[in-house]
């Protein structure tokens, strides 16, 4: 009898564990279910919502490309609020390409970078909320294109910004977040953050908390470390 009960509990545990790993996609009123995140992202139609359960999902060596409007919702990244489910961990990079407008990423631990790429058109309306991300980078093959309306709110991020001062950004909002450094941004609102960058290693300055910001509003932040190159700061 004890063996039977033990076997039953084991089967239920396996089923529950499998269910926890299922990635759900909602498009309109239609639900679809996948065993992994990347197939769900590729199959999801524009405008769909992807629900990521607790667990670790590998995005592969080259990461995943987002080129359509999509919403990604995880269970969270902080251990104090994900004890029952585990964190929604995505290992690898997200690359935003042409068509990757109106994208929201909420409640995930991205053990990699968000790279906003572009070759022909602008990328706009990117919303990152209550997520933990390695770096958020704006990069492009053509320096003349614009990146509009990127909102980063209540996130933990190492570095935020473009790869150099030629990348043009507009309507960037970074608020209520913790980050190490913010660099090479145009027309950004930076408010209510803790910015911890600017550290020395072997006698050399390795990172600035704020670096090369153009026409940005910087308000009510706690900044540790060093800042450099502000142009038309307001």
C-alpha positions in Angstrom: 0.0 0.0 0.0 2.8 2.4 0.9 4.5 1.6 -2.4 1.3 2.3 -4.3 0.8 5.7 -2.5 4.5 6.6 -3.2 4.1 5.7 -6.9 0.9 7.7 -7.1 2.6 10.8 -5.5 5.5 10.4 -7.9 3.2 10.3 -10.9 1.3 13.4 -9.7 4.6 15.2 -9.2 5.8 14.4 -12.7 2.6 15.6 -14.2 2.6 18.8 -12.1 6.3 19.4 -13.1 5.4 19.0 -16.8 2.5 21.3 -16.5 4.7 23.9 -14.9 7.0 23.9 -17.9 4.2 24.4 -20.4 4.4 27.7 -22.3 0.9 29.1 -23.2 0.1 31.4 -26.1 -3.2 33.3 -26.2 -4.3 34.8 -29.5 -7.7 36.4 -29.3 -9.7 33.6 -27.6 -7.5 30.7 -28.9 -5.0 29.0 -26.6 -2.0 27.0 -27.8 0.6 25.2 -25.7 4.3 24.4 -26.2 7.0 22.5 -24.4 9.6 25.3 -24.9 9.7 29.1 -25.2 11.4 29.5 -28.7 8.8 27.4 -30.6 6.0 29.3 -28.9 7.6 32.6 -29.9 8.0 31.6 -33.5 4.5 30.2 -33.8 2.7 33.0 -31.9 0.8 35.4 -34.3 1.2 39.1 -34.1 -0.6 40.6 -31.1 -0.5 37.3 -29.1 0.4 37.0 -25.4 3.0 34.4 -24.3 2.8 33.2 -20.7 6.1 31.8 -19.4 5.9 29.5 -16.4 8.6 29.1 -13.7 11.6 27.3 -15.1 14.6 27.8 -17.4 14.3 28.0 -21.1 17.3 28.2 -23.4 17.0 30.6 -26.3 19.9 29.0 -28.1 23.3 30.3 -29.2 22.0 33.0 -31.4 19.0 33.9 -29.2 15.5 34.7 -30.4 14.5 37.5 -32.8 11.3 39.5 -32.1 9.9 41.0 -35.3 6.2 41.3 -34.5 4.0 42.9 -31.9 4.0 40.4 -28.9 3.5 40.4 -25.1 5.7 38.1 -23.0 4.6 37.6 -19.4 6.5 35.5 -16.8 5.9 34.8 -13.2 8.7 37.1 -12.0 12.4 37.1 -11.4 12.7 37.7 -7.7 13.0 34.8 -5.4 10.9 36.3 -2.7 7.8 36.2 -4.9 8.4 33.1 -7.0 9.0 30.5 -4.2 6.0 28.4 -5.3 6.6 28.5 -9.0 10.3 29.3 -9.5 11.5 32.2 -11.7 10.8 32.6 -15.4 14.4 32.3 -16.7 15.2 32.9 -20.3 18.9 32.1 -21.1 20.2 33.9 -24.2 19.5 37.2 -26.1 16.5 38.9 -27.5 17.1 40.8 -30.7 14.4 43.3 -31.8 14.4 43.5 -35.6 12.2 45.2 -38.2 8.5 44.8 -37.2 9.3 44.4 -33.6 7.2 47.3 -32.5 4.6 47.3 -29.6 6.4 44.6 -27.6 6.1 44.1 -23.9 8.3 41.9 -21.7 7.1 41.5 -18.1 8.2 39.4 -15.2 11.2 37.5 -16.7 14.8 36.9 -15.8 16.7 37.3 -19.0 20.1 35.8 -18.5 21.4 37.6 -21.6 20.8 40.9 -23.4 18.0 42.8 -25.1 19.5 44.1 -28.4 17.4 46.5 -30.4 18.5 46.1 -33.9 17.6 47.8 -37.1 18.4 47.9 -40.8 15.5 49.6 -42.6 12.9 51.0 -40.2 12.5 52.4 -36.7 11.8 50.2 -33.7 9.2 51.7 -31.4 7.0 51.1 -28.3 9.2 48.6 -26.4 8.0 48.1 -22.8 10.2 46.3 -20.3 8.6 45.9 -16.8 9.6 44.2 -13.6 12.3 42.1 -15.3 15.9 41.4 -14.7 18.1 41.7 -17.8 21.9 41.7 -18.3 22.2 44.6 -20.8 19.8 46.6 -22.9 21.6 47.7 -26.1 20.5 49.9 -29.0 22.5 49.0 -32.1 22.0 49.4 -35.9 23.6 48.9 -39.2 22.6 52.4 -40.2 23.1 55.3 -37.7 20.4 57.4 -39.3 17.4 55.4 -38.1 15.4 56.3 -35.0 14.5 54.2 -32.0 11.3 55.5 -30.4 9.5 55.1 -27.1 11.4 52.6 -25.1 10.1 52.3 -21.5 12.1 50.5 -18.8 10.3 50.5 -15.5 11.0 48.6 -12.3 13.8 46.5 -13.8 17.2 45.4 -12.7 19.7 46.0 -15.6 23.5 46.1 -15.7 23.9 48.6 -18.6 21.4 50.6 -20.7 22.1 52.5 -23.8 23.4 52.7 -27.4 26.7 51.2 -28.5 28.0 54.7 -29.5 26.8 58.3 -29.8 25.7 57.8 -33.5 22.7 55.8 -32.5 19.7 58.0 -32.4 17.0 57.5 -29.7 13.9 59.4 -28.8 11.3 59.2 -26.0 13.3 56.8 -23.8 12.0 56.5 -20.2 14.0 54.7 -17.5 12.3 54.8 -14.1 12.1 53.1 -10.8 14.9 50.7 -11.8 18.3 49.6 -10.6 21.2 49.7 -13.1 25.0 50.0 -13.2 25.3 52.5 -16.1 23.4 54.5 -18.7 25.2 55.7 -21.8 24.8 57.2 -25.3 21.2 58.2 -25.2 19.3 61.1 -26.8 16.1 62.6 -25.4 15.7 60.3 -22.4 13.9 60.8 -19.1 15.9 59.2 -16.3 14.1 59.4 -13.0 13.7 57.6 -9.6 16.5 55.1 -10.3 19.5 53.8 -8.3 22.5 53.9 -10.6 25.5 52.2 -9.1 28.2 52.4 -11.9 31.5 54.1 -11.8 34.1 51.9 -10.3 37.9 51.6 -10.3 39.8 48.5 -11.0 43.6 48.3 -10.8 43.7 52.1 -10.6 41.7 52.7 -13.8 38.1 53.9 -14.1 36.2 51.0 -15.8 32.6 52.3 -15.9 30.7 55.6 -15.6 27.3 55.7 -14.0 26.1 58.2 -16.6 28.1 58.7 -19.8 27.4 60.8 -23.0 23.8 61.7 -22.5 22.3 64.3 -24.9 19.3 66.5 -24.1 18.2 64.2 -21.3 16.2 65.0 -18.2 17.8 63.4 -15.1 15.6 63.7 -12.0 15.5 62.3 -8.5 18.0 59.5 -8.9 20.5 58.0 -6.4 23.8 57.9 -8.3 27.0 56.3 -7.0 30.2 56.9 -8.9 31.1 59.1 -11.9 29.4 60.9 -14.7 30.9 62.3 -17.9 29.9 64.1 -21.1 26.5 65.7 -20.8 25.3 67.8 -23.8 22.3 70.1 -23.4 21.3 68.5 -20.1 17.9 69.8 -18.8 
